[in-house]
Amino acid sequence: MNERIQYNFEYERKLRICFIGAGGHSYRNVYPTFQYAPVDLVAICDRNGERAAEYARQFGAKAHYTDHIEMLEKEKPDAVFIVTAYHPDGRVQATDLALDALKLGVHVWMEKPTAACCEEVRQLMAASESSGRFVMTGLKKLFFPAIVKARDIISSPEFGRPSQIYIRYPQGMPPFEERAQLNRVTSLVDHIFHPGAILHYMMGKVGQMSYEWEPFNGGSISSFRFLSGAVGTLHMAAGASGSSPLERLEIIGEGANVIVENGVKLTYYRRAARPAYGRSASFLVADEEAPLYWEPEFSLGQLYNKNIFYLGYVPEVLHFCESVLTGQPPQKGTLDDSLEIAKLLEVYRGTPAGTYAVVNE
């Protein structure tokens, strides 16, 4: 769990990496991860040539381009990182860029969203299969230390079978009649990959779902029945204060439950008998039944209190690099994961509120 991190200069073997995209998100959260990964950043591409040149200077790349095909053909990297935006019609730019890279025999790490529909995810699956190259999406939630620990807890015999899940995430949707226009649901396309990834990671495939939508903020409450038989709720809490924590996750097992609040506070309520009603003078339970609680400290200059660690950015980049170096497909952030999330997106876009939808059979 508490893995010792190597710095970039300590790796004996590194991947030749190209990067497509020179925007604010990549500057803050993705390029800095290369300090801790087996990466030799050889070139950067962006349509804005001045921006590409500045990023190359800042992050140590030897070359910069405005044409990604030219870059990939000239530099012949092992892998490419893609962090871009959307086409005017709302399609995900990275989808087409990833397909181009696969045609040229290059492994792909792409920031979410992978694509805006199931068919495009399946196109990536086919291209990955035919090229023999991996595609991994940056589903950072699957690499949050708190989320990884919660998954370990619910997988333990002591927790029992996961039976229920609740996720709160601040996301809205426009009225149903507008959702057919892809560029009207860009925010939903962008953000459903976060709670959707956790749902699939923790509980497996969704079998059936329905949702209710409110018109004041565009918030919604969804109900899920998973193929496992478990049930769940996704509360897309549009309208919540910007000063409140964004997220909350709770999973219930058999006499136990685990909660992750604000992405970093983890509480495991272990199996315990409730004190006798009307007779107990203390709320305290036996030590061996007491809840376990984890929360980071932010006083020391430690790696774990950098956001690129506790928000999963470094762990996901390391997972991708190790997959390419070892020739083993990624186990998280896979196209299978993305397909299940895209199925939820298509329900929200194509099924009116209050309607029962079959996601998987």
Secondary structure as UniProt FT lines:
FT   HELIX           8..10
FT   STRAND          15..20
FT   HELIX           24..25
FT   HELIX           26..30
FT   HELIX           31..36
FT   STRAND          39..45
FT   HELIX           49..59
FT   STRAND          63..65
FT   HELIX           68..75
FT   STRAND          79..82
FT   TURN            88..89
FT   HELIX           93..103
FT   TURN            104..105
FT   STRAND          107..111
FT   HELIX           118..131
FT   STRAND          135..138
FT   HELIX           140..143
FT   HELIX           145..154
FT   TURN            157..159
FT   STRAND          164..169
FT   HELIX           176..178
FT   TURN            179..180
FT   HELIX           182..184
FT   HELIX           186..191
FT   HELIX           193..203
FT   STRAND          206..213
FT   TURN            215..217
FT   STRAND          220..226
FT   TURN            227..228
FT   STRAND          231..236
FT   TURN            238..239
FT   TURN            242..243
FT   STRAND          248..252
FT   STRAND          257..261
FT   TURN            262..264
FT   STRAND          265..269
FT   TURN            277..279
FT   HELIX           287..289
FT   STRAND          292..294
FT   HELIX           303..305
FT   HELIX           307..310
FT   HELIX           313..326
FT   HELIX           335..350
FT   TURN            353..354
FT   STRAND          357..358
//
